[in-house]
Amino acid sequence: MSADFYALLGVSSNASADDIKKAYRKKARELHPDANPGDPEAENQFKEVSRAYEVLSDPDTRARYDRFGEQGLGGAGGGGDPFGGGGLGDIFEAFFGGGSGGFSSRQQAGPPRGQDLEVTARIDLSGVMFGTQVTVDVNTAVVCSDCAGSGAGGGTKPVTCSDCSGSGQVRRVRQSMLGQMVTSGPCGRCGGLGQVVMTPCSSCSGEGRRASKESYTVDVPAGIRSGQTLRLTGRGAVGARGGAAGDLYVHVAVAQHEKLIRDEDDLIWILPLTISQAALGVHQVLDALDGELDLVVPAGTQHGHEFVARGRGVPHLNGRGRGHLRVRVAVTVPKNLSEEQEALLRQLAQISGEEVANADKGIFSRIKSAFS
């Protein structure tokens, strides 16, 4: 009695074509001879499952099978390809993630693309504010001027490879238990280029390129952050024998500013004030990156207070507007007081009713040492 093709694949008789395909791939992976070496039962089951998929994957043969059973198929699917022109490709896809309808993974003939290169560009915060241009030096490969990149010297030209007829690929056919398998790969004679240099250029030894140190000017946009990367298309190394150039990746490093700290697109200026300045107020003129900033600090300003100058920060990268400039007050306490300064502070403390250490510094130091 013939086996039920739907049962072999583990699907119902009204399963969709997609469900049948998924079920077949799963079964094929489980039962494939390569996954079950020396197991004749698995090999027979694999053949039955493949036969079932051959029939059910084709709408015409599936309709005949549904109406008349296996006897109604006649010679359907019995040609040279035991998988009905699609099964073998599905096996390859199931194991290797292919799906191109066959085993050939042809590559386009021609010279390969050159290498991508990396370099670091160092800028200051002013360059971040307004954008800038920097020059970077790169060790790279450029087209050989003597052979114009062909790799051929002495007035000669590359000739078509006789092994691959210029395609850069060679096909190989082998027989297996599953039938005839056709694969393709780069031609060993020309390395996949499709052409052979008979007389190499003496300047580049047939490479078509030479080593060189090049300088490039890089436009750095305003608002860029340290660690971000700019891509310069086609500024990498050129490929051998006329291959396209790779890309140049420029990593940006921003130097620290002596007074300004970047916080996202805001700038923070730490403004040191004495106790007197914070208590009585002061007028300060700050030399910001985009011009002077006139700041009036009112009397009684506390440590840590921030004054915000809106729109005076870093420009938004690839957008409109800017961040803010935040001036943060840092009240400093004098460490070494003169006798007159100390007397005045004690007088202030007395007027304010504040408790402070007495003038006997020896006693104070002994108390302090107990908590060191």
Secondary structure, DSSP 8 states (H G I E B T S, - for coil): ----HHHHHT--TT--HHHHHHHHHHHHHHH-TTTSTT-HHHHHHHHHHHHHHHHHTSHHHHHHHHHH-GGGGTTTT-SS-TTTTTHHHHHHHHHHS--SSSS------S------EEEEEEE-HHHHHH-EEEEEEEEEEEE-TTTTTS-B-TT---EE-TTTTTSSEEEEEEEETTEEEEEEEE-TTTTTSSEE-SSB-TTTTTSSEEEEEEEEEEEE-TT--TT-EEEETT-S---GGG-----EEEEEEE---SSEEEETTEEEEEEEEEHHHHHH-EEEEEEETTEEEEEEE-TT--TT-EEEETT-S-B-TTSS-B--EEEEEEEE--SS--HHHHHHHHHHHHHHT-----S-HHHHHHHHHTT-
